Amino acid sequence: MNQAKDQEFIEKLETGIPGFDFLSEGGLPKGRATLIAGTAGSAKTVFACQFLAEGLKKEENGVFVTFEEPPKALRRNMRGFGWNIRQWEEAGKWAFVDASPQPGERPLVTGEYDLGALIARIEYAIRKYNAKRVSMDSLGAIFNHLTDSAQVRSDLFRLASALRELEVTSIMTAERTEEYGDISRYGVEEFVADNVVILRNVLADEKRRRTIEILKYRGTDHQKGEFPFTIIPNQGVVIIPLSAIELEQKSSNVRITSGSAELDKMCGGGFFRDSIILVSGATGTGKTLMVTEFMAGGVSNGERCLVFAFEESREQLFRNATGWGVDFQRMEKEGKLKVVCRYPETTGLENHLINMKEIIEEFKPNRVAVDSLSALERVSTLKGFREFIIALTSFIKQKEVGGLFTSTTPTLLGGSSITEAHISTITDSIILLRYVEMYGEMRRGITVLKMRGSMHDKDIREFSIDHQGMHIGQPFRNVTGILAGTPMYTAQTEVERISGLFEEGS
């Protein structure tokens, strides 16, 4: 009861940093200091600058205390995020307190040195500019001047107390030596901060993955655990709070066409309008064709369609579509289709997710196709890939958009891919495309493995591909083990086999 009362009196300051205010359940506790700790390259300085830059949008002036990089370097480095610090300084909204080492200056090491003069300069700048936010980057540099741990702690307490007296909300950055070790290199900074936030830039499987964790938030609630984040040009730090995803999506009974009349029949009348469909198959089985027909079916019904392609170039996609009798170029000119082609390696998975969300928000499609998810596995860890899948599919469902995703199986005759293991449980429909070896030749088979909320055809049917697209035929008979990738013939007389062939040809 008392704890709940205390929490009510802790007012929070919205940082404006995308995703952080959700994780912190409102922002940083107002009038308190927060330690931002991380290894080299974990985006501490970007976070500290962004905290001030977002404050200016709310008419909250800021003071940046730099112990490492000179203001000239910071102004230049932060222009890539769209922050014109020089202009803010001239307008009297941003002030630097420069405590960075000067060229040729040797670190002063003496037991008599303290932070009194620096604290006075900070207080003066806060009062002069009526600042509400303060960022200090980075506390570790102070240890170049001081060797006595007790004195360091005493001086940092003085600094934190002075900021609290001035009722400013502040950020202090500190460097760590390892991602999951001590909070900070010198082990004392955390004692001066009411709140501790950890930034990580972990190397796993030769891939970097950035995460943020609120370790301590004295007297107030926050989201627990690590959450992925990325750094976007002209934006800065963007956090992806997976815990914000809620199972509150609407469910529609309206059917939409797959683009193939035969497949619509197999699915009991087509896909549901807001469903997530997974198409799984080996290379060459017709996954991109299904994407093409899915888009064509939407455009023919007056819907807006969006394709994200991660394996083939724009020219290849348009040429393939033309070969199947679909004119992507005309659809684009009419404003009904948008095709976005990117190689997975051009950026990190979190960046891909944010870019895809922005395009969906801007284009407002009725259908979205991703070809293929398997290509994106290459640029992420397994955990990062699963988070990407969950975030993207939930976003599409919230928009009530139909989504079709393709996945490549590891072998020609089938098998389960990593992609399927991560997405199959959250899909509404699963279509499997398989090669089937019969009497010395390779044929193609299709089956609807899953169709949530609807009856569907359980047969594995043979299909062919020509200049008009996909044609689904009769079910395979007397063959077992197709989906497992080990087709075997059951007992069948030669007469039955020949009569079956006549039936298929009729």
C-alpha positions, -999 to +999 in steps of 0.1 A: +000+000+000+027+025+010+048+015-021+018+022-043+014+056-027+051+064-032+049+055-068+019+079-074+042+108-064+070+100-088+063+121-118+078+110-150+093+130-179+085+117-214+119+114-231+104+113-267+129+085-276+108+060-297+099+030-276+117+041-244+087+058-228+067+025-232+095+005-216+099+029-187+061+033-184+061+070-188+097+082-192+125+091-168+116+100-131+115+137-131+142+156-112+164+125-108+196+111-124+197+081-146+228+061-154+231+049-190+258+022-190+272+003-220+303-009-238+321+011-265+298+015-295+265+008-276+251+042-285+254+059-251+264+093-266+236+091-292+211+084-264+224+113-244+222+137-273+187+124-283+174+130-248+182+167-252+171+169-288+137+154-280+134+178-251+137+208-274+106+197-292+087+202-259+103+236-252+126+220-226+161+235-228+192+213-223+228+213-211+253+188-224+284+182-202+311+165-222+341+148-206+354+130-237+345+144-272+349+181-277+317+200-287+330+205-323+331+167-328+297+162-313+281+188-335+295+172-365+288+136-355+251+143-346+242+160-379+236+126-394+205+123-371+191+156-383+202+175-351+216+210-358+232+216-324+249+248-336+215+263-345+201+253-311+230+269-293+225+301-312+189+301-302+198+297-265+182+263-262+213+240-259+245+247-240+277+228-238+298+226-206+331+215-221+352+193-197+369+173-225+407+171-226+423+198-247+449+189-273+483+183-257+468+184-222+480+157-198+455+142-173+458+158-139+463+133-112+462+147-077+444+139-044+435+176-040+415+177-073+377+178-069+346+185-090+337+217-073+346+241-101+329+218-127+297+216-106+297+254-104+299+257-142+271+232-147+248+250-122+255+283-139+246+269-173+214+253-160+203+286-145+213+308-174+195+287-200+166+276-177+175+240-186+151+211-177+174+183-191+211+176-186+232+149-202+267+140-190+290+119-213+309+101-199+316+097-161+345+073-167+366+102-180+366+117-145+388+088-133+416+101-155+418+130-130+410+112-097+426+081-083+409+080-049+377+059-051+362+073-020+368+109-032+353+100-066+322+087-049+319+117-027+323+141-057+297+122-078+273+123-049+278+161-048+272+163-085+240+142-084+227+162-053+233+195-070+213+184-101+185+172-078+184+205-060+180+223-093+151+199-102+165+189-135+162+155-151+196+142-160+214+113-178+249+102-169+267+078-193+294+053-181+314+027-200+314-010-193+341-035-201+318-064-209+282-069-219+270-090-190+295-081-163+297-053-138+274-023-143+303+000-150+341-001-154+349+015-120+320+001-100+309+033-083+288+053-108+257+032-101+256+045-065+249+081-076+220+073-099+184+065-089+179+046-121+202+024-142+197+016-179+220-009-197+227-006-235+242-037-251+258-044-284+263-082-283+282-101-309+266-135-315+271-158-345+292-131-361+262-107-360+257-077-338+225-073-318+217-041-298+194-043-268+183-021-239+174-031-204+161-010-175+180-026-146+169-003-118+141+022-115+139+033-079+104+035-065+085+031-098+075+004-123+091-005-157+091-033-182+115-061-173+141-078-196+161-069-227+145-052-258+160-048-292+168-014-305+185+001-335+200+034-347+183+050-377+196+080-397+176+112-392+160+096-361+185+082-337+178+054-312+146+035-320+135+008-295+112-021-305+091-029-274+079-064-281+059-064-248+037-037-264+023-064-287-011-075-275-035-101-289-063-077-295-064-079-333-098-080-349-108-112-368-127-109-400-149-135-418-145-117-451-127-139-477-101-127-502-089-145-533-054-161-534-053-152-571-060-188-580-096-202-583-084-237-577-065-228-545-094-208-533-115-239-535-089-259-516-090-232-488-127-234-485-134-201-504-101-182-502-080-167-474-095-146-446-089-108-451-067-103-421-049-136-421-012-144-421-004-170-447+029-190-449+039-206-482+067-231-477+086-249-504+120-257-520+136-234-545+117-235-578+084-249-565+064-218-572+066-196-541+073-164-560+045-173-584+021-176-555+032-141-544+026-128-579-009-143-581-017-131-546-009-095-557-027-099-591-058-112-573-058-082-550-053-056-578-082-072-598-104-066-568-093-029-565-070-035-535-037-019-529-008-044-528+027-042-515+056-066-521+089-068-501+114-088-521+146-099-504+159-125-529+152-112-564+158-078-581+130-056-593+138-065-630+137-102-622+103-100-604+088-079-632+101-103-659+089-134-640+054-118-636+052-110-673+061-146-681+031-157-660+008-132-677+008-106-649+017-069-657+034-055-626+045-024-644+009-014-653-003-021-618+024+002-604+015+030-628-021+027-617-010+031-580-023-003-570+010-020-565+043-011-548+074-033-551+103-028-527+135-048-534+163-049-509+191-074-501+190-085-465+227-076-459+221-039-466+212-033-430+202-050-397+170-069-391+157-042-367+162-016-394+144-037-420+115-040-396+113-002-390+116+006-427+089-020-436+065-005-410+071+030-423+063+019-459+032+001-448+020+031-429+027+054-459+013+032-487-017+018-467-019-016-485-047-041-483-023-069-489+014-074-481+037-101-494+073-109-482+095-130-504+112-145-487+116-146-449+143-172-452+166-147-468+164-125-437+177-154-415+212-146-427+214-112-411+202-120-376+205-143-346+177-168-340+163-148-311+165-116-332+148-133-361+119-146-340+114-111-325+113-097-361+086-123-371+064-116-341+067-078-345+060-078-382+031-102-382+014-085-352+018-051-369+002-064-401-027-080-382-033-048-363-037-030-396-062-057-407-040-064-437-036-098-454+000-110-453+016-137-473+051-149-464+073-174-482+099-197-467+125-219-484+129-255-472+164-268-466+161-297-491+144-302-524+119-328-511+108-308-480+119-306-444+113-280-418+132-247-420+142-223-392+117-198-406+088-223-403+098-232-367+094-195-357+064-185-377+042-216-381+025-212-347+014-176-354+001-181-389-035-186-399-028-206-430+001-228-442+005-238-478+031-265-485+047-268-520+067-300-525+086-318-552+074-354-557+095-380-576+073-403-597+085-429-621+118-411-628+105-376-631+099-347-607+064-334-602+051-306-580+026-311-552+005-286-531-015-290-499-032-268-474-017-279-441-035-254-419-065-231-424-075-216-391-113-211-387-123-229-419-127-263-434-102-270-462-091-297-487-068-322-470-055-337-503-020-333-517-027-322-553-004-321-583+001-288-600+019-275-630+032-241-640+030-225-675+028-190-691-006-185-675+005-193-639-003-222-616-028-250-625-038-273-597-049-308-607-059-341-592-047-355-558-017-379-557-029-414-551-011-444-538+019-422-527+028-417-490+055-397-473+054-367-496+054-341-468+082-359-450+103-358-482+103-396-485+076-404-511+068-442-513+043-460-535+016-482-518+004-514-534-011-507-568-016-528-599-004-517-633-040-516-645-050-492-617-020-470-624-028-468-661-065-461-655-054-434-630-033-417-657-063-417-681-085-401-654-059-373-649-057-367-686-095-365-691 
